[in-house]
């Protein structure tokens, strides 16, 4: 998994692994390793994470983008800045599950940020900084593209702050489209886009995804490198 995330470069894969472990320790995520498998224990699903997942701050959309990347739908209007640590933990819970899929390991993900209905009160500097940190040397998943749509007027200020934490390589993969939803169709088919981005996807069945993990073992292992 770590090798795939770094295009089978052993040196870069080891660096990613070290960043992964350090990040988990910093945020008090499980760092226990099963010696028989060499795999990390995943973040368990408790009532707090379940609540956060059902708030739909982050949703895994049912269709991939045109490059086969898994679509992660992020809606800051559902964010409570006072719970940014719990939100980050819930997002990692989702990432840990989807990265188990071989298609995700090979193709990576596209993050679609939808600012519709979000206000300045939904913005969390801590969440954004640490989420960006996840994608820059902490989590073993390729980020092919980040698309930001329907952003509010205050986003210009937020963007100036966010860009300070973003490395040039990731920055080059970020596309801010505002209300120009036609630009998104270059990367994501109409049927795979939510209706708020002028797509045809009106339901996500996200609660079924959450329900499916209620019965999962909290100590289930995470794939190793």
N, C-alpha and C positions, 0 to 999 in steps of 0.2 A: 504493500500500500504506500509506504513512504518512498520506495523506489519509483513507483509509477507517478507519484505526485511531483517527483523531481526528474522525470524522463530518464530513469535508470542510471542517474549519476550517483555513485556510492557516497562521495564526499558530501554532496548537497543533501542526500537522503539522511545521512547521519546528523547533519546540522538541523534538519527539520525535526528529526526525532528528539534531539536535545531541546529544541524550542518547544515541542509538544509537551514534554515532561515538565519543563520549567513553567510553562503557562498553566498547566493543571495544578501544580503546587502553589503557584501564586494565587489562584482562585479557589483553592481548596476542593478541586475536583478529585475523584478517586485516582490514586497513583499505585494502587495495589496491582501486582502482576502475578498471574498464574504461572508458576514455574514450569508446569508441565506443557504449557502452550506458548509461553512467552508473550501473552496478550494482556492488555490492560482491561480492568473492570470498567464498564461503562457507567455513566451517571445514571443512578436508579430513578425510576418514576415514582415520585411521592405526590402527596396531595397538592403541594405548592406548585410543583412543575406542571402537574395536570391542569391546574387552574390557569396557569400562564399559557399553556398550549391552547386551551380552549378559548382564550381571548383573541387568538389568531393574529398575534403580532407577526409571526412567521408561519407560512404555510408552504408545504411542498405541493406544487401544482401537478395535476395528473398527466400532463403532456410535457415532452422535452422541447427544447428549441430546435431550430433548423440544423444545428450542428450536433444534435444528440445529447446536449447537456441538460441535466436536471434543472428544472426551474424552481427557484426559491422565491417566494413572493413575500416581501417585507412591507408592512403597513404601519408607519410610525404613529398614525392616529390612535392605535391601540396600545401605545406605550405609556407606561407610568414611570417617569424618571426616578421616583423614589424607590422603585424596585428594580433598578437597572442590573444589579447583580443577579437577581433571580431571572430576569429576562435573558441575560447572557448565558446563564446555566441552561435555561430551556432551549435556547438556540443551539447550544452545543449538544444537548440531548438529541435534537433532531439531526444534526450533522453526523453524530456518531452512528445513528441508525442507517441513514441513507448511504454513507460511505462504504457500508458493507457490500453494496451492490457493485458487481464488477463493471457494469456500464458506467456508473458514477466514477469509479476509480480511473477508468480509461478516458472518459470524455469530460469529466468535471461538472461544474455547475455554472448557471447564469443567475445572478441576483437581480430581481426586478423590484425596485423600490417605488412604491406608489404613495405620493404625498397627499392624495385626496383626503380632505377633512382634517388634516393634521395642523396643529397650531404650534406656536413657539413653546407652549407649555408641555408639549409632548416630546420636545427635544432633550436628549440626555448626552452631554459631552462624554461622560464616562462610558456609556454604552457604545457610542460610536467609536471612540478611541480603542476600546478593547475588542470590539467586533472587527475593526480593521486590522488590529494586531493578530487576530485569529487567522486572517487570510494572508498575513505577511510573515510566514515562518513559524506558525504554531499548529495549524491544522492541516493534515495530509490530504488536501483536496484541491484540485486545480480550479481557479476562478477564471473562466474564459471571458466573462463580460459582466459589468454592472450597469444596469439601465435605470435611470432615475426619471420618473414621469410625474406630472401633476404637482410639481413642487410649488410651495407657497412663496410669496414675495420675500419672506425672511430667509429663504434658503440661501440667498446670495451670501449673507453673513455667515450662515452655518457652513457653507461650502468653503469659504476662506479659512475657517477654523479646521475643518476636516482635512483639507488638502495638505496641511502641515504634517499630518501623520501618515500620508500616503506616499509610498515609494513610486518613482517614475514609471516602473513597469506596470504596476497596478493602475496608476493614474491614467495611463494610455488606454486602458481597457474600460474606462468609465464614460458612459454616454448620457448626457443630460438632455432630455427631449422636451420637457415641459408638457405642453398640450399638443405637441406635434406627434400624435400617436402613429401617424403613417410611417414615421422613421423607425418605429419599433418593428414594423412588419418586415423589415429587411432581415431581421434576426429571429423573429417568433411568428409562427403562423396565426392567423386570425382566430381559429378555433381554440388555440392554446392560451390566448390572452384573456384576462378578466374583463368584464364589461366596463369597468371604470377606466380602462385603457383602450376603449373602443373595440374590444374583442368579443368573442362569442361565448366565453366561458362564464356562466352565471352561478354555478355551484361547484364547490371543491370537494365535498364529502370529507372534509378534514377531520370531523369528529370520529369518523370510522377509523381513520389512521390512528388517532389517539386511543380509541377504544381497543384497537388491535395490539397496543403496547401495554395495556393495563395488565394483561396476563403474562407478559414477558418476565423472565427472571431478572431481578435487579442486579444480579451478579453475573449476568451473561457477558462473555468476553468480547473484546474488540479485536479486529484483525490486526495482526502484527505486520511488520515490514515484509 
